Amino acid sequence: MALAGVVLAVAGIRHLGSSLTPFPVPIEGGELREGGVYALARHPIYGGGILAALGWSLLMSPWALVPTVLLAALFEGKRRREEGWLLERYPGYASYRRAVPRTFIPFVI
């Protein structure tokens, strides 16, 4: 599970290319990415981080699920704010969001 998370996150990072930023605000001159892994989930980097943390938690201890849940909550809050900015920046984001219902993990959530 952790390895799948790393693969998902790396695929998202590679596909974003120069549009990658650690902040939820889209960068000036960035492009909306709808292909690759972004055709399967809108925020695969966050999903990869959650999957990797979940795999680590299950390996380590049930108590390790606590930081994983907190990470998932952080990413959900960041996603909500980021999607507001994406809607403002990219005219096609609303239709992309309808076309790609999975938020974090392809075929799951």
C-alpha positions as semicolon CSV with decimal commas, in nm:
position;residue;x (nm);y (nm);z (nm)
1;M;0,000;0,000;0,000
2;A;0,281;0,239;0,088
3;L;0,456;0,164;-0,240
4;A;0,133;0,225;-0,434
5;G;0,107;0,560;-0,257
6;V;0,460;0,658;-0,355
7;V;0,397;0,556;-0,717
8;L;0,073;0,757;-0,727
9;A;0,237;1,067;-0,576
10;V;0,539;1,048;-0,807
11;A;0,312;1,008;-1,111
12;G;0,124;1,321;-1,005
13;I;0,444;1,517;-0,947
14;R;0,592;1,414;-1,281
15;H;0,276;1,500;-1,472
16;L;0,249;1,846;-1,315
17;G;0,599;1,938;-1,425
18;S;0,657;2,312;-1,402
19;S;0,306;2,367;-1,260
20;L;0,407;2,193;-0,935
21;T;0,392;2,403;-0,621
22;P;0,371;2,309;-0,250
23;F;0,104;2,575;-0,204
24;P;-0,264;2,533;-0,290
25;V;-0,273;2,851;-0,498
26;P;-0,212;2,772;-0,868
27;I;0,108;2,932;-0,994
28;E;0,102;3,211;-1,250
29;G;0,133;3,068;-1,598
30;G;0,054;2,717;-1,478
31;E;-0,162;2,486;-1,683
32;L;-0,461;2,274;-1,584
33;R;-0,352;1,910;-1,613
34;E;-0,630;1,672;-1,711
35;G;-0,435;1,381;-1,861
36;G;-0,227;1,099;-1,719
37;V;-0,301;1,021;-1,358
38;Y;-0,508;1,342;-1,340
39;A;-0,764;1,175;-1,567
40;L;-0,823;0,927;-1,282
41;A;-0,806;1,149;-0,970
42;R;-0,797;1,525;-0,925
43;H;-0,538;1,529;-0,644
44;P;-0,320;1,218;-0,686
45;I;-0,026;1,364;-0,494
46;Y;-0,242;1,403;-0,184
47;G;-0,389;1,057;-0,241
48;G;-0,043;0,909;-0,275
49;G;0,062;1,071;0,051
50;I;-0,243;0,931;0,229
51;L;-0,187;0,581;0,087
52;A;0,182;0,586;0,179
53;A;0,102;0,702;0,532
54;L;-0,171;0,439;0,567
55;G;0,065;0,163;0,455
56;W;0,327;0,282;0,702
57;S;0,068;0,304;0,981
58;L;-0,058;-0,049;0,923
59;L;0,298;-0,176;0,928
60;M;0,400;0,008;1,245
61;S;0,113;0,021;1,493
62;P;-0,257;0,098;1,523
63;W;-0,155;0,417;1,703
64;A;0,026;0,527;1,388
65;L;-0,317;0,567;1,228
66;V;-0,365;0,886;1,432
67;P;-0,115;1,096;1,230
68;T;-0,244;0,936;0,910
69;V;-0,598;1,051;0,987
70;L;-0,465;1,399;1,068
71;L;-0,275;1,404;0,737
72;A;-0,590;1,301;0,549
73;A;-0,785;1,580;0,722
74;L;-0,513;1,831;0,633
75;F;-0,517;1,724;0,269
76;E;-0,898;1,741;0,258
77;G;-0,891;2,098;0,389
78;K;-0,616;2,192;0,147
79;R;-0,808;2,029;-0,139
80;R;-1,125;2,225;-0,063
81;R;-0,941;2,557;-0,064
82;E;-0,733;2,468;-0,367
83;E;-1,037;2,369;-0,572
84;G;-1,189;2,711;-0,506
85;W;-0,879;2,876;-0,651
86;L;-0,869;2,629;-0,942
87;L;-1,230;2,717;-1,028
88;E;-1,137;3,085;-1,032
89;R;-0,819;3,037;-1,238
90;Y;-0,922;2,778;-1,498
91;P;-1,254;2,811;-1,685
92;G;-1,255;2,438;-1,764
93;Y;-1,206;2,322;-1,406
94;A;-1,578;2,279;-1,330
95;S;-1,627;2,043;-1,622
96;Y;-1,302;1,860;-1,535
97;R;-1,428;1,813;-1,179
98;R;-1,753;1,664;-1,308
99;A;-1,564;1,435;-1,548
100;V;-1,320;1,312;-1,280
101;P;-1,524;1,236;-0,967
102;R;-1,241;1,069;-0,772
103;T;-1,065;1,318;-0,551
104;F;-0,753;1,145;-0,420
105;I;-0,716;0,780;-0,524
106;P;-0,816;0,648;-0,868
107;F;-1,113;0,408;-0,857
108;V;-1,150;0,457;-0,477
109;I;-1,209;0,809;-0,340
